[in-house]
């Protein structure tokens, strides 16, 4: 892997097998940006050797440290985020490994502040770090204790499970995850947008690791209407109070936009108060029941205690059911029936979904990981795909074709409340929401509260007043991979998540258009509003 292709600011190399690293060698390998900005541990014969080099834009180091199996450098960038980097190459023999772990303890005792430890540890601490059962349990335990004592977190690796192979020619080589990166809590807080990925190896038995410090852009938590809210006591009162708290403005579209925002804020607050501590309530109820049952072993319970215990049992069952419902709905697993609920499975699936992002993209021969570069690559791809609209030199005179004309005055009639509510009933209740966070379930459950304002906004659109439509016509574009390990932009399918009001209006006009086509246009196949079906008109 070329350093220039990855645009690395810091390079750590292990097992250099070089007794001396000269300035000329660094210039030839890494370029002038790394001139005089490196430290190294010489190899012992043809084994070992470590090099750490950094670009001049990071400034001079605050301090450096050279130990038997590691190099440490205090990086002091211009933004003031000072941190320690330790690059290691662990020894092969068990006795030396014990001394190596003690060496790292001594380093931490002298290097305060945010700390990142990277390199080939020649150690594992989990069974899944190796593809066979030949494990040194005692050494695994020592490595785990070192991680716990140093209060370090392992940075998760994306794209690979193992980092070393015993052979590229064998059909069943030994595969081990020897190369790792650990960080302290304050380092993780200082660089929350980190992303670790595995690169491709050309002629080494180790795969390179690429750590991006700002590759994951944090985003503000979005409002999402939860499907279980309408079943809770006080839901309709919370919606009615927040919806009516916004006074109508001269523009109905703006009024609906403001009322949706106010309702979203109110429901978030109401939800946190109403069901933010459901698990705590459930555990507390179980503990009180347990104490009552222990007391009953020693004495008869009082009537009031029996009443409270029975009440808590019913309450704990309701809370457990609600917890399973929340876990199932948030997991978005569509291939299980409600009766097959497995709370642990749903929670695991929900946690996995949060990791769904595009860590890297392949553009030509270059691998890009920075957020701005990925955004530019996606924009350029679809801009080239869609093309530019140019004016046509010729037009078609439709009148000369002799096509029959039809009376389409029904398309100009305003929508009735019945038509709008029928369209709402046909909306999918829990599909992924758009930027506003509301789903079809909200419109169905709260129609009695919101219908006057929604109807006013729709009539405003029908009359041609679209001045504030942009407030209700936004959308998110998300990219869904077409195949596993998608790395090129063409490997993703764009999906549009539209604002709930714009989705409703589109559905209304689509129904009108479908009705007209069915009445006047023979032999036209029209897509149905229902997924997976269509209408053939004859």
Secondary structure, DSSP 8 states (H G I E B T S, - for coil): --HHHHT-SEEEEE----S---HHHHHHHH-GGGTT-EEEE--BTTB--EEEEE-GGG-S-SEEEE-SSEEEEEE--TTS--EEEEEEE--SSHHHHHHHHHHHHHHHHH--SSEEEEEE-S---SGGGBSSS---HHHHHHHHHHHHHTTEEE--EES-S-SEES-SS-TT--EE--EEEEEEHHHHHHTTT-EEEE---SS-SB--EEEESS-S----------TTGGGSTTHHHHHHHHHHTS---SSHHHHHHHHHHHHHHHHHHHHHHHHTTHHHHHHHHHHHHHHHHHHHTTS---HHHHHHHHHHHHHHHHHHHHHHHHHHHHHT--SS-GGG--HHHHHHHHHHHTT-S---EEETTEEE-SHHHHHHHHHHHHHHHH------S----GGGGT------GGGGS---HHHHHHHHHTS-SSS---TT---HHHHHHTHHHHHHHHHHHHHHHHTT--TTGGGG--EEEEEEESSTT--SGGGEEEEEEE-HHHHHHHHHHHHHHHHHHHHH-TT-EEE-SSTT-EEE--
